[in-house]
Structures are given as structure tokens and as C-alpha cells.
């Protein structure tokens, strides 16, 4: 990705009421609080700058990114939006849930330049449309929000300039910029704009009869292939400058498509003359008697296999250094049943001069992993499906929901897991990602956005029946209903539209790289 220097001046937030850091943290972690902030920002922007409609709501760290449809917001525009936001919160403006006739709602959104909201209504027609109204401004009622904007006083909020728009931060401390995510999101949003598919409503409108949908699927896939080619070229160019890459590290949260991506990257590298070979680092766990958390009580259940301390970092470094130096090694074979290594391991032949190791895993971007290797020989890739698809003009498809849908499909089709079981594990999965993956994402040499905007429409075919089978007594019932509401915004597309080489095939099967 192309690096850039974000502007860090924070415009807001001296609130009249101070709360402790703990209270602010609780508010920031509350999804209703965050949704209310997005609503308040959208209302403030329309009231302050009615001739400059915004689009966004993408999560970038502890904040949401917004941009104008045309041009750039000036400093005075941001000050006006900030002042209007503070005014709305301090006044405790009520958020009323109302119903509007379909045509009246469509006419309002079109008149105010909110084309994504209008497109959704046109693709999902109902006689009456559920809306929120606040100080005369109308928004679609897509999510539950607070009934009064004064609830936002429970946390901090800030407007952080980020040309051409801004980030609405809810961080309890200073907002931490996310240049890698922002660069990838901007690029992906430009793709959607170029193909006139910025939102779910626009995607739904693609013609079902004819080649409209098929052409869009192919465009999404060609874009992925273009990124793979760009990575392979970047690796070659570094070698041409005298710094040959010997190790490519790939990390990303669960269901990012790391396995298929690594397979495809090896092929692209081979086309440029490299001998790319995958190295499985999942076998480099410490034996049970050397696991730090096992020592106290001698209970294997105490071992945290997501923690970096469970890995034999010294052996990883030793082997990477040896392989980069043209030597063979005996890689360990870890037995998850016993918690120990089997035998003497497995021989990994020395790399040829054109050889490149491709490793992927939860800790692949952690500097401890590759500290024994010259930094010039390491190329780091962060991968995640960073969808830019809007629901309306101020709410987007959440990346975490996209990944959860992918994983739910894979877990059901290839592991026999119910939707409830997958949802029940999700919080713990995300906790590990927050500790071990996301802190290193901005140090990557390339951010691979693995999202294809047709995916949710295909996944709906598999997942809607599973989610409808979750009963009210199930502890995951509320999340199941939330995901069903998300899927309801999409049309159902047949899986046959998905090419065999598509990354999505890792989660629905019948792919060219299928390893299930």
C-alpha cells in the first residue's frame, strides 16, 4: 500500500461532564453507543454542511471514517461539524423512531444526496420505511440506538482531520491513526465508485438476467489478482535493488483467506522466477514441559496456544536464518493430542538461490518471529477482508461480520459446526486477534484487502437457513437475529457465479485450491 502521513490535530472534545477512564472505556465498547455516535455525526454533518453530503462509517481503529462525495472538507467545515455535534449532544436531542411512506423516504434521501440510502430502499421495497428523526433530519433505522444523544456524554468523542474527510473517534485516550487500513479502504471505495457499486442497494440492482452479476464477480476477482501481481512485483523489485527477499510473512485475523492467498501468491512468485515454498509454523509450539503456563499447576488447560510465549521463538529464528543461508533443517512435528513433538521432525530441504519462504500464522507479523533474520530479507503482508460496502450512507458492512459469515460457512460445511457453535467461539477468537495481530498491522509492507463485494450475497444462500434455526433459548439468538437483519439487505446470488480460483471458495468449497 502507499504510505501517507495522517494529520493528527484533534478538533474536539471538551465535554462539560468528565467521566473516569473506566466509564469511557465501557461506553466505547458498547455497540449501541458507537451506532449512536455514527447517527449523531451524520446528523451534525447534514445540518452543518447541507451542500456537502458525506459517505462512510468505516471502522478504522477506535473511530469511523467519513469522506465527502466530491472535493475535500475544509478546516472550517470540520469546525462547523464539530460545533453542531457538541450542540446536539449537550442539548440532549431526542432520537425518534418514525415510519415514512416508501416514496416519501426515497424522495428525501435523493433530495439530500444520500444515494446509498435511496438505493437500499429501491432494492428492498416496503410500503412503510422505519426511520429515525432528530432535529428534522431523517435517517434509516438500521440499528438500535439511544433515544437521546446526551447518552454520548458517557464517553469521549473527537473529530480527527483525515483528508479528504475526517475520523469520528470514540477512543477514551488519544486516537491512534490507522494509515494501513485507511489506505486500503480508500482504494476499495474507489473501486466501488468506479463500478457504480458503493452500497448493497447498488449491488442488488445488478441485473440478474444477463451478465451484470457475472461481470461484477469477475471484476472483483481480477482486482484480487492485480493485487497479487503487485505483491510479487514488489518482492522482485526489492531483489533488483540488491535486497533479495527470503521470507514472506502473512498474518491476518481468522477467515481472512490466508491459506488460499498463500497458495496463489506462490504461483505468482513462480511466474517471476522464484521458488516459493510454504513453511508451516503451527508446529513450532514449545513442548509441554517447556510451556510457561504449564509450569505452575501442570495442567494443559492452562496453556494459551494463541500467546506468543507458547511458540519456540528461538527455534523459529534459528531455522529461518539457516534456510535463508542455504542450509537444510529438521522442522518439528507437533502433536496437539500429546502436547509434545513427534520423533526427530521432518527434513526441510535447503532453498535454492531463488528460494523464498512463505509463512502464515497469527504471529507472522510479530517482530519476535523474524528478529534473527535481516529485515531487508523479510516482506510482511497483512490480510483482511476490509469491505467498503455501504448499507446506507453512514453505516457499512462490518469487517468482523463479513469474517464471521465466512467462518460460519466453513465451520458448517467442513467441520459440521452449527451456527450457534461458531458464534459462541467468536468473542474469544476476536480477543486473540486484538492482542496478537492488529497491533502489528501498520508495520506491514503490503495490506491485502481480501474482500470481494459479491461475497455476502453468495454466503446468504448457505447461511440464512442455519441462522433461522437458532432458537430463542440459545444464548447466541440475539447475534443470529442481527446477522439475519444484515443478510436481509442483500439479494441471494447462486454459488455457481464464484470462480474456482476465488478466495471465497475456501469457505464454500469446490475451489481450485480446496484443501478441505
C-alpha positions as MATLAB code, in Angstrom:
seq = 'XXXXXXXXXXXXXXXXXXXXXXXXXXXXXXXXXXXXXXXXXXXXXXXXXXXXXXXXXXXXXXXXXXXXXXXXXXXXXXXXXXXXXXXXXXXXXXXXXXXXXXXXXXXXXXXXXXXXXXXXXXXXXXXXXXXXXXXXXXXXXXXXXXXXXXXXXXXXXXXXXXXXXXXXXXXXXXXXXXXXXXXXXXXXXXXXXXXXXXXXXXXXXXXXXXXXXXXXXXXXXXXXXXXXXXXXXXXXXXXXXXXXXXXXXXXXXXXXXXXXXXXXXXXXXXXXXXXXXXXXXXXXXXXXXXXXXXXXXXXXXXXXXXXXXXXXXXXXXXXXXXXXXXXXXXXXXXXXXXXXXXXXXXXXXXXXXXXXXXXXXXXXXXXXXXXXXXXXXXXXXXXXXXXXXXXXXXXXXXXXXXXXXXXXXXXXXXXXXXXXXXXXXXXXXXXXXXXXXXXXXXXXXXXXXXXXXXXXXXXXXXXXXXXXXXXXXXXXXXXXXXXXXXXXXXXXXXXXXXXXXXXXXXXXXXXXXXXX';
ca = [
       0.000    0.000    0.000;
       1.073    3.592   -0.390;
       2.085    5.073    2.922;
       0.938    8.520    3.877;
       1.285   10.817    6.874;
      -2.029   11.448    8.609;
      -2.787   14.794   10.169;
      -3.196   14.299   13.877;
      -4.720   17.530   15.159;
      -7.816   16.712   17.195;
     -10.503   19.338   16.979;
     -12.867   18.339   19.712;
     -13.639   17.303   22.751;
     -14.035   19.226   25.876;
     -17.217   17.873   27.338;
     -18.898   19.633   30.242;
     -19.086   16.400   32.215;
     -15.971   14.346   32.972;
     -16.163   10.635   33.492;
     -13.477    8.230   34.616;
     -11.415    6.268   32.153;
     -13.295    3.098   33.079;
     -16.702    4.617   32.282;
     -15.371    5.976   28.998;
     -13.970    2.559   28.123;
     -17.306    0.875   28.801;
     -19.113    3.393   26.602;
     -16.576    2.940   23.796;
     -17.064   -0.834   23.837;
     -20.872   -0.570   23.702;
     -22.146   -1.169   20.138;
     -25.268    0.942   20.805;
     -23.043    3.854   21.885;
     -20.948    3.558   18.710;
     -24.025    3.357   16.474;
     -25.485    6.410   18.176;
     -22.241    8.286   17.544;
     -22.413    7.428   13.833;
     -26.001    8.670   13.731;
     -25.126   11.894   15.558;
     -22.171   12.572   13.241;
     -24.353   12.090   10.151;
     -26.987   14.486   11.518;
     -24.399   17.087   12.509;
     -22.798   16.891    9.060;
     -26.110   17.458    7.256;
     -27.046   20.378    9.483;
     -23.601   21.983    9.291;
     -22.761   21.324    5.632;
     -26.020   20.582    3.789;
     -24.407   21.070    0.358;
     -21.583   18.593    1.063;
     -23.132   15.138    1.608;
     -20.857   12.610    3.287;
     -20.412    8.893    2.964;
     -18.675    6.468    5.317;
     -18.844    4.959    8.773;
     -15.935    2.563    8.183;
     -14.272    1.359   11.389;
     -10.616    2.411   11.499;
      -9.277    1.589   14.928;
     -11.342    3.386   17.556;
     -13.132    5.628   15.123;
     -15.214    5.874   11.950;
     -14.007    7.349    8.681;
     -16.149    9.731    6.589;
     -15.446   11.473    3.302;
     -17.318   13.983    1.105;
     -18.738   12.688   -2.166;
     -16.759   15.347   -4.016;
     -13.831   17.565   -3.139;
     -12.348   17.926    0.338;
     -13.722   19.217    3.609;
     -12.053   22.457    4.661;
     -10.933   23.187    8.221;
     -13.960   25.454    8.671;
     -16.265   22.622    7.563;
     -14.806   20.352   10.244;
     -15.172   23.052   12.895;
     -18.817   23.525   11.960;
     -19.497   19.779   12.081;
     -17.747   19.592   15.446;
     -19.719   22.510   16.854;
     -23.018   21.055   15.635;
     -22.158   17.644   17.109;
     -21.360   19.157   20.506;
     -24.578   21.181   20.325;
     -26.686   18.095   19.567;
     -25.157   16.154   22.464;
     -25.320   18.979   25.003;
     -28.929   19.721   24.037;
     -29.813   16.074   24.592;
     -31.644   15.949   21.256;
     -34.235   13.179   21.133;
     -33.958   10.435   18.520;
     -37.484    9.478   17.473;
     -38.311    6.279   15.667;
     -40.897    7.055   12.989;
     -42.407    5.484    9.901;
     -42.335    7.117    6.462;
     -44.182    6.103    3.282;
     -41.713    4.473    0.873;
     -41.836    7.191   -1.790;
     -41.518    9.993    0.740;
     -38.434    8.366    2.239;
     -36.828    7.792   -1.181;
     -37.542   11.371   -2.244;
     -35.975   12.731    0.960;
     -32.748   10.745    0.556;
     -32.397   11.596   -3.125;
     -33.002   15.293   -2.445;
     -30.224   15.263    0.178;
     -27.700   13.386   -1.983;
     -27.925   10.205    0.109;
     -27.848    7.832   -2.846;
     -26.887    4.710   -0.893;
     -29.933    5.055    1.365;
     -32.170    5.551   -1.681;
     -30.604    2.558   -3.471;
     -31.272    0.300   -0.497;
     -34.944    1.276   -0.405;
     -35.295    0.715   -4.142;
     -33.865   -2.797   -3.855;
     -35.846   -3.660   -0.706;
     -39.293   -2.119   -1.208;
     -41.708   -1.893    1.718;
     -44.868    0.248    1.940;
     -43.580    1.889    5.138;
     -39.956    2.626    5.975;
     -38.621    2.617    9.556;
     -36.613    5.786   10.141;
     -35.005    7.866   12.868;
     -35.716   11.592   13.100;
     -33.567   14.036   15.013;
     -33.821   17.823   14.700;
     -35.635   17.434   11.386;
     -33.030   15.117    9.851;
     -34.175   11.670    8.650;
     -32.073    8.503    8.658;
     -32.863    4.830    8.046;
     -33.422    2.888   11.286;
     -30.940    0.103   10.566;
     -29.738   -0.470   14.139;
     -30.802    0.138   17.700;
     -29.534    3.494   19.005;
     -30.005    5.550   22.158;
     -33.228    7.548   22.413;
     -31.304   10.704   23.310;
     -27.952   11.990   22.090;
     -26.988   13.076   25.606;
     -26.052    9.434   26.172;
     -22.898   10.191   24.209;
     -21.688   12.178   27.239;
     -20.838    8.827   28.818;
     -17.764    8.608   26.569;
     -15.333   10.802   24.692;
     -15.666   11.727   21.045;
     -13.439   13.690   18.731;
     -13.287   14.859   15.126;
      -9.842   13.985   13.730;
      -8.973   15.530   10.342;
      -8.157   12.889    7.741;
      -8.179   14.351    4.221;
     -10.382   14.465    2.303;
     -12.706   13.866    5.275;
     -12.309   13.005    8.940;
     -12.399   10.273   11.566;
     -15.040   10.431   14.296;
     -13.094    8.963   17.225;
     -14.601    7.321   20.299;
     -11.243    6.439   21.861;
     -11.009    7.018   25.606;
      -7.499    8.399   25.046;
      -5.817    9.901   22.006;
      -6.904    8.418   18.715;
      -4.268    6.115   17.202;
      -4.059    6.653   13.421;
      -4.528    3.617   11.162;
      -2.720    4.500    7.905;
      -2.671    0.931    6.588;
      -6.404    0.395    6.984;
      -7.306    3.836    5.656;
      -5.179    3.428    2.549;
      -6.769    0.063    1.766;
     -10.309    1.302    2.466;
      -9.854    4.324    0.216;
      -8.602    2.115   -2.574;
     -11.506   -0.300   -2.163;
     -14.055    2.522   -2.025;
     -12.673    3.937   -5.267;
     -13.214    0.532   -6.882;
     -16.856    0.551   -5.770;
     -17.384    4.081   -7.063;
     -15.774    3.246  -10.408;
     -18.118    0.291  -10.900;
     -21.146    2.148   -9.511;
     -21.500   -0.375   -6.682;
     -20.747    1.593   -3.496;
     -23.598    0.038   -1.499;
     -25.686   -3.081   -1.003;
     -28.556   -1.456   -2.843;
     -26.371   -0.812   -5.889;
     -25.047   -4.389   -5.837;
     -28.596   -5.741   -5.539;
     -29.559   -3.688   -8.595;
     -27.113   -5.530  -10.868;
     -29.137   -7.398  -13.465;
     -29.951  -10.989  -12.597;
     -30.732  -11.932  -16.203;
     -27.768  -11.295  -18.477;
     -24.152  -10.758  -17.471;
     -24.453   -7.942  -14.927;
     -23.726  -10.024  -11.854;
     -21.204  -12.275  -13.582;
     -19.236   -9.289  -14.879;
     -19.150   -7.756  -11.401;
     -17.878  -11.009   -9.875;
     -15.113  -11.172  -12.482;
     -14.167   -7.531  -11.863;
     -13.842   -8.268   -8.136;
     -11.662  -11.298   -8.841;
      -9.460   -9.513  -11.403;
      -8.872   -6.848   -8.782;
      -7.650   -9.511   -6.338;
      -5.342  -10.942   -8.994;
      -3.980   -7.465   -9.681;
      -3.039   -7.108   -6.005;
      -1.278  -10.477   -6.017;
       0.696   -9.450   -9.086;
       1.621   -6.164   -7.378;
       2.981   -8.030   -4.335;
       5.062  -10.406   -6.452;
       6.427   -7.435   -8.411;
       7.310   -5.581   -5.192;
       9.242   -8.634   -3.967;
      11.153   -8.832   -7.246;
      11.906   -5.115   -7.302;
      13.417   -5.304   -3.836;
      15.742   -8.037   -5.094;
      16.652   -5.978   -8.148;
      17.804   -3.260   -5.757;
      20.165   -5.671   -4.005;
      17.934   -6.775   -1.104;
      16.625  -10.209   -2.002;
      13.515  -11.242   -0.059;
      13.904  -14.673    1.531;
      10.916  -14.730    3.922;
       7.347  -13.588    3.244;
       5.224  -13.364    6.399;
       1.438  -13.382    6.102;
      -0.828  -12.618    9.045;
      -4.433  -11.625    9.438;
      -7.490  -12.346   11.549;
      -9.435  -15.570   11.191;
     -11.297  -16.141    7.911;
      -9.231  -13.598    6.009;
      -8.386  -16.235    3.400;
      -4.719  -16.661    4.350;
      -4.427  -20.251    3.082;
      -5.767  -19.643   -0.423;
      -3.925  -16.336   -0.638;
      -0.605  -18.016    0.234;
      -1.188  -20.705   -2.437;
      -1.936  -18.108   -5.092;
       0.986  -15.889   -4.089;
       3.391  -18.822   -4.505;
       2.142  -19.246   -8.083;
       2.593  -15.564   -8.866;
       6.108  -15.641   -7.421;
       6.925  -18.730   -9.507;
       5.874  -16.819  -12.620;
       8.632  -14.313  -11.826;
      11.286  -16.994  -11.369;
      11.088  -17.545   -7.605;
      10.971  -20.940   -5.942;
       8.329  -20.158   -3.308;
       7.883  -22.777   -0.603;
       5.422  -22.677    2.314;
       6.743  -23.270    5.838;
       4.155  -24.333    8.390;
       4.925  -22.576   11.654;
       1.997  -24.133   13.526;
       4.368  -26.967   14.503;
       6.760  -24.648   16.342;
       4.934  -24.778   19.676;
       7.076  -25.437   22.729;
       6.835  -28.967   24.148;
       4.506  -29.197   27.131;
       7.295  -29.343   29.713;
       8.639  -26.016   28.401;
       5.296  -24.192   28.181;
       5.445  -21.273   30.699;
       1.806  -21.511   31.776;
       2.025  -25.267   32.269;
       4.712  -24.990   34.923;
       2.567  -23.744   37.838;
      -0.172  -26.417   38.010;
       0.931  -28.936   35.361;
      -2.472  -28.546   33.677;
      -2.552  -28.449   29.910;
      -5.750  -26.431   30.004;
      -3.645  -23.523   31.357;
      -1.645  -23.314   28.108;
      -2.680  -20.434   25.840;
      -1.748  -21.534   22.334;
      -2.593  -18.083   20.952;
       0.040  -16.430   23.164;
       3.450  -15.698   21.634;
       5.062  -17.286   24.701;
       3.731  -20.701   23.625;
       5.921  -20.583   20.500;
       9.540  -21.700   20.294;
      10.723  -18.330   19.034;
      14.404  -19.268   19.311;
      13.918  -22.322   17.102;
      11.849  -20.338   14.585;
      14.639  -17.775   14.302;
      17.338  -20.433   14.086;
      15.536  -22.276   11.283;
      14.632  -19.153    9.325;
      18.234  -17.964    9.478;
      19.548  -21.364    8.411;
      17.145  -21.664    5.493;
      17.925  -18.123    4.360;
      21.617  -19.093    4.413;
      21.088  -22.069    2.119;
      21.030  -24.806    4.769;
      18.571  -27.636    5.409;
      16.769  -28.034    8.732;
      14.675  -30.601   10.585;
      11.349  -28.878   11.262;
       9.403  -30.090   14.321;
       6.185  -32.103   14.066;
       3.941  -31.016   16.922;
       1.354  -33.441   18.268;
      -1.646  -31.498   19.562;
      -3.001  -34.596   21.316;
       0.069  -35.108   23.488;
       1.388  -31.553   23.587;
       4.831  -32.750   22.510;
       6.878  -33.189   19.335;
       6.921  -36.450   17.407;
      10.285  -38.008   16.601;
      13.154  -36.059   15.099;
      10.933  -33.931   12.921;
      10.723  -33.564    9.166;
      13.508  -32.559    6.806;
      13.062  -29.218    5.044;
      15.491  -29.003    2.145;
      17.720  -26.005    1.638;
      16.364  -23.214   -0.500;
      17.895  -22.603   -3.913;
      19.273  -19.154   -4.706;
      15.830  -18.136   -5.990;
      14.060  -19.628   -2.984;
      11.528  -17.740   -0.849;
       9.858  -18.998    2.322;
       6.151  -18.194    2.669;
       4.878  -18.443    6.233;
       1.435  -17.579    7.555;
       0.017  -17.565   11.036;
      -1.335  -15.489   13.893;
       2.148  -14.288   14.939;
       3.719  -13.940   11.498;
       3.953  -10.128   11.741;
       5.298  -10.126   15.292;
       8.895   -8.797   15.128;
       9.974  -11.520   17.591;
       9.238  -14.086   14.888;
      11.785  -12.766   12.425;
      14.236  -10.945   14.701;
      17.024  -13.360   13.750;
      16.671  -12.540   10.036;
      17.970   -9.408    8.313;
      14.990   -7.046    7.994;
      15.750   -6.447    4.288;
      15.092  -10.137    3.629;
      11.610  -10.078    5.176;
       8.423   -8.944    3.378;
       5.372   -8.607    5.627;
       1.751   -8.825    4.460;
      -1.367   -8.088    6.484;
      -4.529   -9.628    5.019;
      -8.161   -8.989    5.965;
     -11.493   -8.549    4.146;
     -11.835   -4.773    4.573;
     -15.141   -4.304    2.812;
     -16.050   -0.775    1.770;
     -19.668   -1.668    1.017;
     -22.173    0.817    2.447;
     -25.570   -0.169    3.870;
     -26.886    3.383    3.841;
     -24.673    6.462    3.569;
     -23.421    6.326    7.169;
     -23.375    2.605    8.028;
     -21.284   -0.087    6.381;
     -20.959   -3.861    6.344;
     -18.718   -4.595    9.321;
     -15.480   -6.417    8.534;
     -15.968   -8.573   11.632;
     -19.419   -9.659   10.440;
     -18.037  -10.434    6.996;
     -15.394  -12.679    8.542;
     -17.916  -14.304   10.877;
     -20.139  -15.195    7.918;
     -17.171  -16.726    6.109;
     -16.168  -18.755    9.138;
     -19.730  -19.874    9.841;
     -19.997  -21.252    6.323;
     -16.665  -23.079    6.533;
     -17.365  -24.431   10.010;
     -20.717  -25.830    8.896;
     -19.715  -27.240    5.517;
     -16.377  -28.777    6.519;
     -16.486  -29.245   10.309;
     -20.163  -29.892   10.927;
     -20.491  -26.993   13.387;
     -23.797  -25.261   13.953;
     -24.151  -21.505   13.537;
     -24.539  -21.183   17.315;
     -21.277  -23.001   17.995;
     -19.338  -20.691   15.679;
     -20.917  -17.586   17.216;
     -20.208  -18.915   20.713;
     -16.452  -19.028   20.000;
     -16.304  -15.676   18.234;
     -15.591  -13.351   21.177;
     -12.575  -15.387   22.270;
     -11.298  -15.532   18.688;
     -11.528  -11.758   18.372;
      -9.809  -11.243   21.715;
      -6.753  -13.135   20.462;
      -6.722  -11.096   17.247;
      -6.743   -7.858   19.206;
      -3.727   -8.981   21.214;
      -1.549  -10.621   18.596;
      -2.467   -9.437   15.086;
      -3.907   -5.930   14.950;
      -1.092   -4.235   16.934;
       1.302   -5.112   14.075;
      -0.878   -4.369   11.040;
       0.568   -0.901   10.415;
       4.075   -2.382   10.160;
       3.213   -4.460    7.091;
       4.840   -3.825    3.724;
       1.531   -4.509    1.985;
      -2.095   -4.639    3.117;
      -4.028   -7.235    1.139;
      -7.728   -6.449    1.154;
      -9.292   -9.859    0.572;
     -12.892   -8.608    0.400;
     -14.961   -9.171   -2.727;
     -18.210   -7.222   -2.586;
     -20.349  -10.028   -4.015;
     -19.432  -12.493   -1.249;
     -22.201  -11.805    1.270;
     -24.837  -12.343   -1.441;
     -23.384  -15.802   -2.119;
     -22.870  -16.657    1.566;
     -26.519  -15.777    2.246;
     -27.572  -18.859    0.265;
     -25.714  -21.101    2.728;
     -26.225  -19.245    5.997;
     -29.776  -17.955    6.117;
     -31.258  -21.423    6.888;
     -28.620  -22.017    9.602;
     -29.290  -18.721   11.337;
     -33.056  -19.173   11.197;
     -32.624  -22.457   13.060;
     -31.142  -20.711   16.137;
     -33.859  -20.793   18.806;
     -34.795  -18.009   21.274;
     -33.416  -20.106   24.161;
     -29.971  -20.138   22.561;
     -27.510  -17.645   24.140;
     -26.484  -16.633   20.607;
     -30.035  -15.906   19.437;
     -29.607  -12.103   19.507;
     -26.466  -12.282   17.336;
     -28.232  -14.656   14.943;
     -31.068  -12.151   14.521;
     -28.572   -9.341   13.971;
     -26.869  -11.314   11.199;
     -30.223  -12.176    9.630;
     -31.073   -8.478    9.559;
     -27.761   -7.864    7.773;
     -28.423  -10.623    5.240;
     -31.896   -9.228    4.602;
     -30.256   -6.203    2.983;
     -28.731   -8.486    0.327;
     -30.183  -10.461   -2.541;
     -29.258  -14.157   -2.828;
     -26.729  -14.999   -5.538;
     -26.048  -18.574   -6.745;
     -22.668  -20.027   -5.675;
     -22.030  -21.025   -9.299;
     -21.128  -17.393  -10.037;
     -17.986  -17.830   -7.917;
     -14.889  -18.812   -9.971;
     -12.941  -21.866   -8.844;
      -9.860  -19.751   -8.121;
     -11.775  -17.246   -5.958;
     -10.695  -16.850   -2.367;
     -14.348  -17.290   -1.339;
     -14.084  -20.947   -2.384;
     -12.014  -21.552    0.756;
     -15.260  -21.041    2.679;
     -17.857  -22.630    0.371;
     -15.831  -25.422   -1.225;
     -15.296  -26.740   -4.764;
     -12.325  -24.453   -5.313;
      -9.152  -24.918   -7.322;
      -7.118  -24.694   -4.108;
      -9.597  -26.669   -1.991;
      -7.843  -28.396    0.909;
     -10.933  -29.461    2.866;
];
